[in-house]
Amino acid sequence: MNILVCLKQVPKKDARLALNEAGTWIREDVPYEVNEPDAYALEEALRQKEKHGGQVTVLTAGPPRAQQVLREALAKGADRAIHLQDDAFAAAGPLRTARAIAAAITDERFDMVFTGLQSDDFGSAQVGVLLAELLGWPSATIIIGIEKTESGVRVKRELEAGQFQLLDMPMPCVLTIQSGINKLRYATLMGIKQAKNKPVRQVTLLEVESSAGEPLQQIARLYVPMKQKQTEIVTGTPAEIARKLAELLRDRVRVI
C-alpha cells in the first residue's frame, strides 16, 4: 500500500504571534510545529503500512523551515519526502496549494492520500477534498477508522449527534483524518538517525507554477484582536429593562 501524507507546518499553539512588518503574515522567528490533525494522518498511514506493507511518503508545501516537519515524519517511520519549497506557499490559499500538490505528484502512483481534517492556522478544511477533485479520485472526510478490503478500503466517518457512517471506497482515494483516530508515537533515536539518509525530493514553485496558477486570495491584513471591556448599566422597571436589553442585543451586539 503506497500512501501519501500531506503535512503542514503551523505556529505552535502557545506561541506569542508576532506579525511581519507589513502585517500580512507571521514572522519567521515564531516557533513552529507540525499541524496536529496532520500528525494523526501520518500515524494512521504508518499503521496501515505496518499492517499491509508498502511505503509512506510525506509532503509539505512551505519555506525552507517547513522541512523540519518532514524530518520528524521520516524519523517516525515515513520512507521518503517531497518538499514544495517556496516562501509563497506559507500563505497560499487551499486551491493553489491543492493544485501545486497535484502537479508535484503527477508521475507518482499512490493508493491513498491522507490529510488532516483541517489546519490549525487557516482551518479551511478544503485542501484534501480539492486535491481529490483535481486528481479525479473519490474522497471521504472526518475518518475515524480504516479497514482494507479486497476491493479497496472500508472507512468509518464521524457524523453529528454521535452518528457514524461506513463507506466502501475504491483505491486510489483521498481521506481526511479526524484528530484522535489513534495514539501518536514518538520518534526513536534509531529513527532520528535513519531519517538523515532518507530521500527528500525538492520541488520549486517554478516547476508547478503553471498548474498552481495565480493566487486567488490575498491576505490584506492580520491583527491580534484587542480585548475590550465596557460595562453599561440598564435601569428602569423590569419591562423597560427587558425592552432596552432586547434593543441592545439586536442593534449593538447583533445576536438577535
JOURUR-V504333 format. One record per backbone hydrogen bond with DSSP energy under -0.5 kcal/mol. NH is the residue of the N-H (numbers start at 0). CO is the residue of the C=O. E is the energy in kcal/mol with one decimal. If there is no record, write none. Layout:
BEGIN
nh->NH co->CO e->E
nh->NH co->CO e->E
END
This chain:
BEGIN
nh->2 co->0 e->-0.7
nh->2 co->54 e->-2.7
nh->3 co->111 e->-2.4
nh->4 co->56 e->-2.9
nh->5 co->113 e->-2.6
nh->6 co->4 e->-0.5
nh->6 co->58 e->-3.4
nh->9 co->7 e->-0.5
nh->9 co->32 e->-3.0
nh->11 co->30 e->-2.4
nh->14 co->11 e->-1.6
nh->16 co->14 e->-0.8
nh->19 co->24 e->-3.1
nh->22 co->19 e->-1.3
nh->26 co->17 e->-3.2
nh->29 co->26 e->-1.1
nh->32 co->9 e->-2.8
nh->34 co->7 e->-3.0
nh->37 co->34 e->-0.6
nh->38 co->34 e->-1.5
nh->39 co->35 e->-1.4
nh->40 co->36 e->-1.4
nh->41 co->37 e->-2.4
nh->42 co->38 e->-2.2
nh->43 co->39 e->-2.2
nh->44 co->40 e->-2.0
nh->45 co->41 e->-2.5
nh->46 co->42 e->-2.0
nh->47 co->43 e->-2.2
nh->48 co->44 e->-2.2
nh->49 co->45 e->-2.1
nh->50 co->46 e->-1.7
nh->51 co->47 e->-2.6
nh->52 co->48 e->-2.5
nh->54 co->0 e->-1.7
nh->56 co->2 e->-2.9
nh->56 co->54 e->-0.5
nh->57 co->79 e->-2.2
nh->58 co->4 e->-2.5
nh->59 co->81 e->-1.9
nh->60 co->6 e->-0.5
nh->61 co->83 e->-2.5
nh->65 co->62 e->-2.0
nh->66 co->63 e->-1.8
nh->67 co->64 e->-1.6
nh->68 co->65 e->-1.2
nh->69 co->65 e->-0.7
nh->70 co->66 e->-2.2
nh->71 co->67 e->-2.1
nh->72 co->68 e->-1.8
nh->73 co->69 e->-2.6
nh->74 co->70 e->-2.0
nh->75 co->71 e->-1.2
nh->76 co->72 e->-0.8
nh->76 co->73 e->-0.6
nh->77 co->72 e->-2.2
nh->78 co->55 e->-2.7
nh->79 co->55 e->-1.2
nh->80 co->198 e->-2.1
nh->81 co->57 e->-2.4
nh->82 co->200 e->-3.2
nh->83 co->59 e->-2.8
nh->83 co->81 e->-0.6
nh->84 co->82 e->-1.2
nh->84 co->202 e->-1.9
nh->85 co->61 e->-1.3
nh->85 co->83 e->-0.7
nh->88 co->85 e->-1.5
nh->89 co->86 e->-1.5
nh->90 co->87 e->-0.6
nh->91 co->88 e->-0.9
nh->96 co->92 e->-2.2
nh->97 co->93 e->-2.5
nh->98 co->94 e->-2.5
nh->99 co->95 e->-2.2
nh->100 co->96 e->-2.4
nh->101 co->97 e->-2.6
nh->102 co->98 e->-2.2
nh->103 co->99 e->-2.1
nh->104 co->100 e->-1.5
nh->105 co->102 e->-1.1
nh->107 co->104 e->-1.4
nh->110 co->1 e->-3.0
nh->111 co->1 e->-1.5
nh->112 co->172 e->-2.0
nh->113 co->3 e->-3.2
nh->114 co->174 e->-2.0
nh->115 co->5 e->-0.5
nh->116 co->176 e->-1.4
nh->129 co->125 e->-2.6
nh->130 co->126 e->-2.6
nh->131 co->127 e->-2.0
nh->132 co->128 e->-1.9
nh->133 co->129 e->-2.3
nh->134 co->130 e->-2.3
nh->135 co->131 e->-1.3
nh->136 co->131 e->-2.3
nh->137 co->171 e->-0.6
nh->139 co->173 e->-1.7
nh->142 co->175 e->-2.4
nh->143 co->155 e->-3.2
nh->144 co->155 e->-0.8
nh->146 co->153 e->-2.4
nh->148 co->151 e->-2.8
nh->152 co->168 e->-2.7
nh->153 co->146 e->-3.5
nh->154 co->152 e->-0.5
nh->154 co->166 e->-2.9
nh->155 co->144 e->-2.4
nh->156 co->154 e->-0.5
nh->156 co->164 e->-3.3
nh->157 co->141 e->-2.3
nh->158 co->156 e->-0.6
nh->158 co->162 e->-2.9
nh->162 co->159 e->-1.6
nh->164 co->156 e->-2.0
nh->166 co->154 e->-2.5
nh->168 co->152 e->-3.4
nh->168 co->166 e->-0.6
nh->170 co->150 e->-0.5
nh->171 co->110 e->-0.7
nh->172 co->110 e->-1.2
nh->173 co->137 e->-2.2
nh->174 co->112 e->-2.9
nh->175 co->139 e->-2.1
nh->176 co->114 e->-3.2
nh->176 co->174 e->-0.6
nh->177 co->142 e->-2.5
nh->180 co->177 e->-1.3
nh->183 co->181 e->-0.5
nh->187 co->74 e->-0.6
nh->191 co->187 e->-2.4
nh->192 co->188 e->-1.9
nh->193 co->189 e->-2.5
nh->194 co->190 e->-1.9
nh->195 co->191 e->-0.7
nh->195 co->192 e->-0.8
nh->196 co->193 e->-1.6
nh->197 co->194 e->-1.1
nh->200 co->80 e->-3.1
nh->202 co->82 e->-3.0
nh->204 co->84 e->-0.6
nh->206 co->203 e->-0.6
nh->207 co->203 e->-0.8
nh->207 co->204 e->-0.7
nh->208 co->204 e->-1.3
nh->210 co->207 e->-0.7
nh->211 co->207 e->-3.0
nh->212 co->208 e->-2.5
nh->219 co->217 e->-0.8
nh->221 co->22 e->-3.6
nh->224 co->222 e->-0.6
nh->233 co->231 e->-0.5
nh->234 co->232 e->-0.5
nh->240 co->236 e->-3.1
nh->241 co->237 e->-2.3
nh->242 co->238 e->-2.1
nh->243 co->239 e->-2.6
nh->244 co->240 e->-2.7
nh->245 co->241 e->-2.1
nh->246 co->242 e->-2.0
nh->247 co->243 e->-2.5
nh->248 co->244 e->-2.6
nh->249 co->245 e->-1.7
nh->250 co->246 e->-3.2
nh->251 co->246 e->-0.5
nh->251 co->247 e->-1.7
nh->252 co->247 e->-2.5
nh->253 co->247 e->-0.5
nh->254 co->248 e->-2.5
nh->255 co->248 e->-1.0
END
